């Protein structure tokens, strides 16, 4: 699970050329602009990730929109004095305002402790346009995990863990994630959170019917396909598509409780004539550091001048990662050009 607010350590502090009052703090794999001399290397702090929506508290009031004070406080990637800043670093003392008193003896004082819920922080979710259509049928099936890749900067130790392993890259499509499954006689066409009743106006059902996904999965009996729906009316259509299109990125064997390995995934989609995410490059030996990964994530969607959202990197054969607390060895690297242009 993503920790939007956690106790972390200031790993380093660096000057910003031409700036007298601010400097760069390194926390995990993130670079955050902070006030000069507010923190020291080794300080324990609360780090809040981008996409966090903050509570209305004294410690967060400096981030309020003065013209719209009721507007939710959302952390985004910004640029200050030419320096990219991602997230927010605040003193550990802010927990006192929430009624908590922390000392060395408490588990809450340990590095990595998740303060998200206790601080009242929630993840920003883009509003679902009415044009998506459809009616909620039930909660999405619990046997299919949500589609939410972890960002490499939040778990930088994954980079060392992946060194020398065979991996594959794919382009991350900026769309709306959907899940299609058939299990024990039940079909589900899902948005990120809900199973949607059959409806020709719903974007996920339109994709399901376009590719006969449910009929194909019924033959397979116990599989789920996950992917992005992109096109007109979705996320400003950065791929400049003329119609709704689907890009699969996961196939889950529900009985086996496992995602298919890369070669299995590609063969499954090929046999069922299901399109996959673009620019899949396989059998690469992982040798990159964080700076190189951020550079690799840059680029534009084919045939456009729109920055692509980034890349997803996974092991060729499905593995568990210690760095990701036993989760699958898979992460995303978001293109900073995409974020600075206002991407979610």
C-alpha positions in Angstrom: 0.0 0.0 0.0 1.2 3.5 -0.8 2.2 5.5 2.3 1.1 9.1 1.6 2.6 10.3 4.9 5.4 8.5 6.7 8.2 9.1 9.2 11.4 9.4 7.3 15.0 10.7 7.5 16.6 13.7 5.8 19.3 11.9 3.9 21.0 15.0 2.5 20.7 18.7 2.0 22.0 20.6 -1.0 22.1 24.2 -2.0 20.1 25.6 -4.9 22.1 27.9 -7.2 21.0 31.5 -6.7 18.7 30.8 -3.8 19.4 32.1 -0.3 16.3 31.0 1.6 15.6 27.5 0.2 17.6 24.3 -0.3 17.0 20.7 -1.5 16.3 17.9 1.0 16.7 14.3 -0.1 14.1 11.9 1.4 14.0 8.4 0.1 14.3 8.9 -3.6 12.5 12.2 -3.6 13.9 15.8 -3.8 11.9 18.3 -1.9 12.5 22.1 -1.6 12.6 23.2 2.1 13.4 26.4 4.0 17.1 26.8 4.5 18.4 25.7 8.0 15.0 24.4 9.0 16.3 20.8 9.0 19.5 19.0 9.5 20.8 15.8 7.9 19.6 12.8 9.9 16.5 14.6 11.2 13.3 12.5 11.6 10.5 14.2 9.7 7.1 13.5 8.3 7.3 13.2 4.5 4.1 13.7 2.5 4.0 12.4 -1.1 2.6 14.1 -4.1 -1.2 13.4 -4.6 -1.7 13.8 -0.9 -4.8 15.8 0.1 -4.0 17.5 3.4 -6.3 18.3 6.3 -7.1 21.9 7.2 -4.6 22.4 10.1 -2.3 25.1 11.3 0.8 23.3 9.8 -0.8 23.1 6.4 -2.5 26.5 6.2 0.5 28.1 4.3 -0.5 25.9 1.3 -4.1 27.2 1.1 -5.3 29.0 -2.0 -5.9 32.5 -0.7 -8.5 33.2 -3.3 -10.3 29.8 -2.7 -9.6 29.0 1.0 -12.2 26.1 0.9 -10.3 24.4 -2.0 -8.7 21.1 -0.9 -5.0 21.3 -0.3 -3.4 18.9 -2.8 0.3 18.3 -3.2 1.6 18.4 -6.8 5.0 18.3 -8.4 6.3 21.9 -8.7 9.4 23.8 -9.9 11.0 26.4 -7.6 14.0 28.4 -8.8 14.5 25.8 -11.5 14.5 22.9 -9.0 11.8 20.2 -9.2 10.2 19.6 -5.8 8.0 16.6 -5.1 6.0 16.3 -1.9 6.3 18.1 1.4 8.7 17.7 4.4 7.3 18.9 7.8 8.7 18.6 11.3 7.7 15.5 13.3 6.1 17.9 15.8 3.0 18.4 13.6 1.6 15.1 15.1 1.0 17.0 18.3 -1.7 19.1 16.6 -3.5 15.8 15.9 -3.4 14.7 19.5 -0.4 12.4 19.3 2.8 12.6 21.5 5.7 10.7 20.0 8.8 9.5 21.7 11.6 7.1 21.0 9.8 4.2 22.8 6.8 4.3 20.5 6.6 2.3 17.3 5.2 5.5 15.7 8.6 7.0 16.0 10.3 4.3 13.8 11.4 5.2 10.3 8.8 4.1 7.7 5.8 4.2 10.1 2.7 5.1 8.1 1.0 8.3 9.5 -1.4 8.7 6.6 -4.6 7.8 8.4 -3.7 9.3 11.7 -3.0 12.7 10.1 -6.2 12.6 8.1 -4.5 12.5 4.7 -6.2 11.0 1.7 -5.1 10.3 -1.8 -6.3 12.6 -4.6 -8.6 10.9 -7.0 -9.6 12.7 -10.2 -13.4 13.2 -10.4 -15.1 10.6 -12.6 -16.7 12.4 -15.6 -20.4 11.9 -16.1 -19.5 10.9 -19.6 -18.1 7.6 -18.3 -21.7 6.5 -17.8 -22.9 3.3 -16.1 -24.4 2.3 -12.8 -22.7 0.7 -9.8 -23.6 -3.0 -9.5 -21.4 -4.0 -6.6 -17.9 -3.5 -5.1 -15.1 -4.7 -7.3 -14.2 -8.4 -6.7 -11.8 -8.7 -3.8 -9.8 -11.4 -5.6 -8.5 -8.9 -8.1 -6.1 -6.4 -6.7 -6.5 -2.7 -7.6 -4.3 -1.3 -10.3 -2.0 1.1 -8.5 1.8 0.8 -9.3 4.2 2.1 -6.7 6.5 5.0 -7.6 10.2 4.1 -7.6 11.1 7.2 -5.5 9.1 5.9 -2.5 11.0 2.6 -2.5 14.5 3.4 -3.8 15.9 0.2 -2.4 14.1 -1.7 -5.2 16.7 -0.3 -7.6 19.5 -2.2 -5.9 17.3 -5.3 -5.6 16.6 -5.3 -9.3 20.2 -5.0 -10.5 21.2 -7.7 -12.9 17.6 -9.1 -13.2 15.8 -9.5 -16.6 13.0 -7.0 -16.9 10.7 -5.5 -19.4 9.6 -1.9 -19.9 6.2 -0.6 -21.2 4.8 2.9 -21.7 2.3 4.0 -19.0 -0.9 5.1 -20.7 -2.7 8.1 -19.3 -6.2 6.9 -19.2 -8.7 5.3 -16.9 -7.9 1.8 -15.5 -10.4 -1.0 -15.9 -10.6 -4.6 -14.9 -12.5 -7.4 -16.7 -12.9 -10.8 -15.0 -14.7 -14.1 -15.1 -14.7 -16.3 -12.1 -17.1 -19.0 -10.8 -19.7 -18.1 -13.3 -19.6 -14.3 -12.5 -18.6 -11.7 -15.0 -17.4 -8.3 -13.7 -16.6 -5.2 -15.7 -15.0 -2.8 -13.3 -13.7 0.7 -12.9 -10.9 1.2 -10.3 -13.3 0.7 -7.4 -16.7 -0.7 -8.7 -18.3 -3.4 -10.7 -20.5 -1.7 -13.3 -23.8 -2.9 -14.5 -24.1 -3.6 -18.2 -24.6 -0.3 -20.0 -23.7 0.7 -23.6 -22.8 4.3 -22.4 -20.2 3.1 -20.0 -16.6 3.3 -21.3 -15.6 0.0 -19.8 -18.6 -1.9 -21.2 -18.0 -0.3 -24.5 -14.5 -1.7 -24.5 -15.7 -5.1 -23.2 -18.1 -5.3 -26.2 -15.6 -3.9 -28.7 -13.2 -6.7 -27.9 -15.7 -9.4 -26.8 -13.6 -9.6 -23.5 -16.3 -11.2 -21.3 -17.1 -13.9 -23.9 -13.4 -14.6 -24.3 -12.8 -14.8 -20.5 -15.8 -17.1 -20.1 -13.9 -19.6 -22.2 -10.8 -19.2 -20.0 -12.9 -19.6 -16.8 -10.8 -18.0 -14.1 -8.8 -15.0 -15.4 -8.9 -11.2 -15.2 -7.5 -8.7 -17.6 -6.5 -5.2 -16.4 -5.6 -2.2 -18.5 -6.1 1.4 -19.4 -9.0 2.8 -21.4 -8.0 5.9 -23.3 -9.4 8.1 -26.0 -11.8 11.1 -26.4 -13.2 12.4 -23.2 -10.6 10.7 -21.0 -7.8 12.6 -19.3 -7.8 15.2 -22.2 -6.9 12.4 -24.6 -3.1 12.9 -24.6 -2.6 10.1 -27.1 -4.9 12.0 -29.5 -6.9 8.9 -30.3 -10.0 9.1 -32.6 -11.9 6.5 -30.6 -11.8 4.6 -27.3 -9.0 2.1 -27.1 -7.9 -0.5 -24.6 -4.3 -1.2 -23.5 -3.9 -4.4 -21.4 -1.1 -4.4 -18.9 -2.0 -7.3 -16.5 -3.5 -10.8 -16.8 -4.3 -12.5 -13.5 -4.8 -16.2 -13.0 -7.4 -16.0 -10.3 -7.3 -19.7 -9.4 -3.5 -19.6 -9.2 -3.5 -16.2 -7.5 -0.7 -15.0 -9.7 0.0 -12.6 -12.5 1.2 -14.1 -15.7 4.9 -13.8 -16.5 5.7 -11.5 -19.3 5.8 -14.1 -22.1 2.6 -15.7 -20.8 0.9 -12.3 -20.7 1.9 -11.4 -24.2 0.8 -14.9 -25.5 -2.5 -14.7 -23.7 -3.3 -11.3 -25.2 -2.2 -12.3 -28.6 -4.3 -15.5 -28.6 -7.4 -13.6 -27.4 -6.7 -10.6 -29.7 -6.5 -8.2 -26.8 -4.3 -5.1 -27.4 -1.5 -4.4 -24.9 0.2 -1.3 -23.7 2.6 0.2 -26.2 6.3 0.1 -26.5 6.9 -3.2 -24.6 10.6 -4.0 -24.6 11.6 -7.4 -23.2 14.6 -9.2 -21.8 16.6 -6.2 -20.6 19.2 -6.5 -17.9 18.5 -4.0 -15.2 21.5 -1.7 -14.7 20.0 1.7 -14.0 20.1 4.2 -11.1 17.4 6.6 -10.2 18.6 9.5 -12.3 18.9 7.3 -15.3 15.4 5.8 -14.8 13.9 9.3 -14.6 15.6 10.1 -17.9 14.2 6.9 -19.4 10.7 7.9 -18.4 10.8 11.0 -20.5 9.4 11.2 -24.0 6.1 11.8 -25.8 3.2 9.6 -26.9 3.8 8.4 -30.5 2.5 10.9 -33.0 2.0 13.7 -30.5 3.9 16.3 -28.7 2.3 15.4 -25.3 4.6 14.1 -22.6 3.9 10.5 -21.9 3.0 9.6 -18.3 6.1 7.5 -17.8 7.1 3.8 -17.8 6.4 0.6 -15.9 9.2 -1.9 -15.2 8.7 -5.5 -14.2 10.7 -8.6 -14.0 10.3 -11.0 -16.9 9.3 -13.7 -14.6 7.0 -12.7 -11.7 8.9 -12.3 -8.5 8.3 -11.0 -5.0 10.2 -8.0 -3.8 11.6 -7.5 -0.3 11.9 -3.8 -1.0 8.2 -3.7 -1.7 7.2 -5.6 1.4 6.6 -8.8 -0.5 4.7 -7.3 -3.3 5.4 -8.1 -6.9 8.6 -6.8 -8.4 7.0 -4.0 -10.4 7.1 -0.2 -10.2 6.4 2.9 -12.2 8.7 5.8 -13.1 6.6 8.9 -13.8 7.9 11.4 -16.3 8.5 14.7 -14.5 7.7 16.7 -17.7 4.2 15.1 -17.5 3.8 16.0 -13.9 4.9 19.6 -14.4 2.4 20.0 -17.2 -0.4 19.1 -14.8 -0.7 15.4 -15.1 -2.2 13.4 -12.3 
